Amino acid sequence: MAAGFRIDKRRNDWRLGRWTAKSLVATRLGMDLGLESLARIEIRAAADGAPEPVHDESPLELALSISHSAGLAASAAAPAGVAFGCDLELIRALRSATVGHFFTAREQALLADLEPHDWAVRGTLIWTAKEAALKALRVGLRLDTRTVEAVPSFEGEPAAWRGLTVTHLPDGRAFGGWWRRLGDHILSIVAEPAASVPVMDETLARNAP
């Protein structure tokens, strides 16, 4: 699959995302992270494009989500049956036209009168939450991004997980979630039913290739 990408950056991001996902699956299965162990795990694409983990040719009862941005990758897992998604993005200032086209009126109001740095952080946060929800819906960016509306919490320690909610406006379906800042990136995770605070495997984070 990786050979299908003609741009080195995209190929490298894809590989890093797959390594992260396979390492997470191996850890949940109690396996070591050696090449032989990881070779027994495959991340296949479902018909709708969502990643599905397979171990020794047997599908696993596990919901999986993968994201990568600017040389970093994240993967998150939940029990099967949970509508689930994660998104990782490099903090950057979104253009006003982009916000106007992709954000709901309520989301745009959350960006009103902010200083440039806060605009970039909050705009990136809202975008990650929306993308995570679109992954949970298993539609990705095929769906109008304004059909989901993210409302994050800004209470709590800057380096800690903080809450958020994302609503699918056409039917009122609500996703509970969490976000946190990781250096120059923001990671958001959403789930239905809502999940407890995510547990991050710092060992994997330190040992990524």
N, C-alpha and C positions, 0 to 999 in steps of 0.2 A: 504493500500500500504506500509506504513512504516514497518509493521510487516514482510514484505518480506526480509528485510535486516537483516542478521545474525550478522553483526558487529555493535556494538553500535555507533561508530563514524559515519559510513555511515548513520545509521538510524537518528542520531541526526542532521547531516548535511542536510539530506532530509527534516526533520521536520522544521528546521530553514529556509531553502529555501522556503518551502511552506508557512510558517507563513509570511515571508517577502513579498512574492508575493500576498497573500491574503490581507495583510495590505495595500499594494500599491493599489490594486484594490478597496478596501473599501474606501480609501482616495479619489480616483478619482471619486467614486460614491457619495461622500459626506456622507458616513456612519461613525459611530463611530467604534472604534476598539475593542469593547466588544466581548465576545465569541459568543453571539447570532448572531451578525452581521457577524462575520467571518465564522460561521457555514453555512450561506446562500451562501457562495462563495466556489466554487470548482475549483481546478486547474486540468484539465484533460489532458491526453497525446493524441495528435493527432496520426494518423497512422505512421507518421515519427518520433514520439517522442517529437515533440515540444509542449510546454505547451499552453493550451488554457483555458482561464478563463470563468467560468459559474456562473451566479447569478440567484438564484431561478430557477434552471434547464434551464435557457435560456442562450445560448452562447452570449458573449459580443463582440461587434465590437472593439476589442482591440488586438494589437500585444503585446506579453509578452515574456520576456526572464528571466531566473533564473540562478544564478551561486552561488557556495559556495566553500570556501577554508579555511582550518585550523581554523574552528570555527566561521567564518564570512560568511554572505550571502548577496547577492545583487539581486535585481530584478529591471527591467526597463520596461517601457511600452511606446507604440507609437500607433497612430491611425491605425486601420485595413487597410491592403493593403500595409503597409510599410514593406519591407524586413529588419529585425531588429534582433540584437543579442547583448548580453553583456557577459563579462567574467571577473571573479575576481580570482586572483591568489596571493598566498603568494610569496614574492620575494625570489628567491633561485637561486643558481648558476647552470645553466644547464651544463651538460657534453659536451665536445667538440664533441664527437661522436653523441650525441643527436642533437646538432645544425647542424652538417653535414648531418644528415639523414632527419631532419624535416624542415630545413630552406632553402630558396632559396639562390642563390649566392649573390644576392643584400642584403638580410637580414644578411647573414654571414659577408658581408663587413661592415655593421653597427656596428658589434661587434669587429672589428679588432683593436688590440693594446690598448684595454681598461684595466684599473685596475680592480682587482677582484670584487670590490663593483659595479662599473659601469657596468661591464659585467653582473652581476646578475640582476641589475635593468633593463638594456636595453633588455637583453634576455627574462626576464619575461614579459616585456611590449610587445615585438614583439609576444610572444606566446599568450598573452591575446587577442591581436588584431586579430590574425589569428583564434583563437577559436571563437571569437565573429562573425567574418565573416562566418565561417563554420556553425554557428547557424543561421545566417541570410539566408544562402543558404538552410537551413533545411536539412543538411546532416551530421553535426557534424563530428566526427573523422572517419566516414566511408569513407571520401574522403582524398586522399593524401594531406597532409598539405602544400606541395610545390606547389599546384595548386593555392594557394592564397598567395599574397605577401604584407606585411605590411610595410608602410613607415611612421613612426611617426615624429611629430615635437617636438623639444626639447626647443623651444622658449617659454618664459613666466615664470610666477612665479611657483616655485616647487609645491606649494599646490593647484594650479589652474588647471582647465581643459585646456588641450592642444590638438591640432588637430592631426589627423592621416588619412591616406587613406589606403584602402586595395583593391587590384585588383585581380579579379578572372582571372587568366592568360589565360585559354583556350578561353574565349570569350571577354576579356577586360572589363567585367562588373566591375564598380567601386563603392565602398562603402565609404562614408564619415563618419568620426567618431571623437571621443574624448576619451582622457584618462586622468587619474589623479592618483596620489599616495595617498593612505589612510593608513598612518602609515607604517606597514610592508607589505602591499598589494598594488596591482595595479588593477584598474578597467578600462576596455575599453568597449566602446559602439560604434557600427557601424550601419549605416542605409542606405537604398536606397529607395527613394531619401535621400540625405544628410539632417540631422536634425540640428537645432540650438543647442546652448550649452545646455547640460542637466541641469535640475533643480533637485537638491538632496533634499529629505525630511529629514532634520536633526532631526525632531521629531521622525521619525521611527528609524533612526540610533541610537538615544539615548535610545529608549525604547524596543529594541529587547530583547526577553527573553533569 
